[in-house]
Amino acid sequence: MFANSTPVYSPQEGLHPDLAHHVQRALDNEWRRPVAEHTQNAFEEAKRFYQAHGGPLILDAGCGTGRSTRHLAGEYPHACVLGIDRSADRLSRDYTRELGDFPDNALLVRADLVDFWRLAHLAGWRPERHCIFYPNPYPKASQLKRRWHAHPVFPVVLALGGRLELRSNWQIYVEEFACAVEQITGQAPKIDTLSLTPDSEFISAFEQKYFESRHTLWRLQYSPGVSM
């Protein structure tokens, strides 16, 4: 990747006026779409790996190439780290081969996140950490329902529990996410900016590209029942 990423552009200024409506609708109506077979199979593989490991769980939702999963596995060697992404192409790339073999406490699985989250909730999983690093911001106002915090699955994401961390280079996305969390839980997450340097260990290739392109990188942290 090259440091030529343009900032997120959107004609939407400020929080989307329909955000609260979509969050409430997600709360009032359980998402009942049938689970795709390929995600059911991927979840069973992940469940076997998690059960065999036996340690606390970390979910890396939308892990892309798996670089962030590798990073988390190294930072938390006691934990079982699952990286989930729907793209076989992204999962087939490895920009960090020079770091050695993939950690034995981590697994990458190809699955639809919406279905995977629902299956994890039904199985009673309680991750220690839940990471959503640089999701597609869907910046057009008409795309609100495609942003995770306005999607029908969002109450399930929060119900899984654990320390939730979101990173994005679009401030509006982070602020909307925080509003949705507070609407559902009554608790306001912490929002700050990442203090990175050229020598930092970037969580992903996207993070490095955005930093080198001089974007402001925003972080949201939420822990159920803990004042931030």
N, C-alpha and C positions, 0 to 999 in steps of 0.2 A: 504494500500500500504506500501511496505517496501523500505527502502533507499538502493536499490540494482540495480538501473537503470543504465545501461551502456550508455556511451555517444553515440551520433549518429555517426555511422560509414558509410562512403561512399568512394568509389574509386574515386569519383569526387573531384578534387582539384580546388578550386576557382569557379568563376561564370561559369555556363553552357555556352558553346560557341554558343548554338542555342537560348538562351533566347530572345535576341532582335528580332529574326525572328518570334518567336511564339507570342510575344507581338504585333508586327506589324500586324501579320495575324489576331489576335483577334480584333484589331482596324479596319481592312479593311473588316472584314466579321462578320456580326451580327449573334449571336447564335440563331438558329431558332428551336431547338428541341421542340416538343410539351410538354406542361406542364403536369406533371403527375396529375391524378385526386386527389390522396390523398394529394398532396401538395396544389392544388387549394383549397380543403376543409379546410386544415390547415390554409392557408392564410386568408380565409374568417373568420375563428374563431379569428385569430390574429387581423384582421382589426376591427372586432366588439369590441374586448377588447380595442384596441388602441383608437377607436373613443369614447368609453364610458369613458375612463380615461381622455382624453383631454389634457394631459401634453406632454412635449417634449419626444421624442422617443430615446431609447437606444437599439441597436441590439447586442445580444451576440451570434455571429455566431459560430456554433459548440460547443454548451454549455455543451455537455456531460451529467453529472449527474444533472446539474443545480446549482451546488455550486457557480460557478462564477456569475450566474444570481441572485442568492440570495444575493451575496456580492454587486453587482452593485445596486440592488434595495434598499439595506440598505444605501449605500453610497450616492445615489441620490433619496431620497424619493419623490421628486416632479415629477420624470420622470416615464414614462411607459417603462418597461424593458421586452423585448421579448427574450427568450432563444430558439434557434432553433438547433435541432439536428436530424439526420436521424435515429438514433438507438433507437428503443423502449426499448431495454434492458438497455442502459445507462440512459435513461430518467426515468426508473422505479426505479433506485437506488437513495438513499438519504443518503449520508454520513454525513449529518448535521441535522438530525432530532432533536438532542438535542438542537438546536437553536430555536425550536418552529415551528409554522405553517409557510407555505410559504407566503412571503410578498404579500399583496393584490395589490401592484402596479407592479407585475411581472406575467408573463405567460410563461409556457414551451409548445412548439409545436413541434410535430414530422413532419419533412418535409425535402425534398431535398433542400439543400442550393442554388444550382444553380437555381432551379425554383423559390424558395422563393425570392431570390435577384431580379430576373427578374420581378416578380409580384410586388414587392415593388417599383421598378423603374417605371413600367408602371402606378402604382397608384399615383405616384408623392410623395412618402414618402421622407422625408429629416431628417434622424436621427441626433440627436445632437451628439451622440457618436456611434461608430461602433467598436466592439471589436472582434478580432480573436485571441483567446488565445490557444497557443500550438496546431496548426493544425498538422495533419500527415505530416511529412517532405518529405515522399517519396524519400529517399536518393539515390536510384539508378539513375544513369545518364539517363537511359532509361525511367524513370518515370517523367521526367521534366513536361510533359503536365498535370500531375495530381496535381502538385503544384499550389496553387491558382493563383499566379502571372503569370503563363504561361498558364492558362486555358482560353478558349474563353470567359468566363463570367467576367473576371477581369475588363474590361472597365466599365461594369455595376456596379461593386462593388465601383469603384471610383466615378462614376456618381451619386451615392446616396448621396455623400457629407458627411459632419459632420467630427468630429475628429476621425480619424482611429487609432486604436492601435493594434499592433501585438506583441505577445510574443512567443519566441521559445528558445529551448536549442541547436539550430544548427545555427551557425553564417552565414553559406553560404545561408541558407534559407532567413534570414533577409536581407542580402546584395542583394540577387537577387530580393527580394520583393521591396526594395528601388530603385533598378535600373529600375524595371518595372514601378513603380509609377512615377519616373522622366521622363522616356521615354514618358509616356502618358500625364503627366501634365506639364512637364518642371520645376517641383519643387522638390527639394531633401528633403526627410523626415529626421527626426532626429533619430539617432540610439544611444542607450546607453545600459548599463548593469543595471540590477536591483540590488539595494542595500538592501538585505534582511537579517534578523537575525532569529534565532530560535524562537523569539517571534513575528515575523511578522504575519499578517493576510494574509495567502496565498490565492490567487485567486481561486485555484483549488487543488484537490488532486494531480494532475500531477505536478503542480508547487512545492508543498511541497516535493514530492518525488524527483524531480530533484534537488531541493536545498539540501535536506538531502544526496543526492548522490554526492554532490559537483560539480554539473554542473554549468557552467557559463550560466546565463539566460539573454537573449538579448531582448531588447524592441525597437520597431519602433513606432514613432508617426508622424502622418501626418494630417495637417489641411489645407484644400484648401485655397490658397491665403494668408497664414500666413507663414512668414519666420521662419524656425525652426533652 
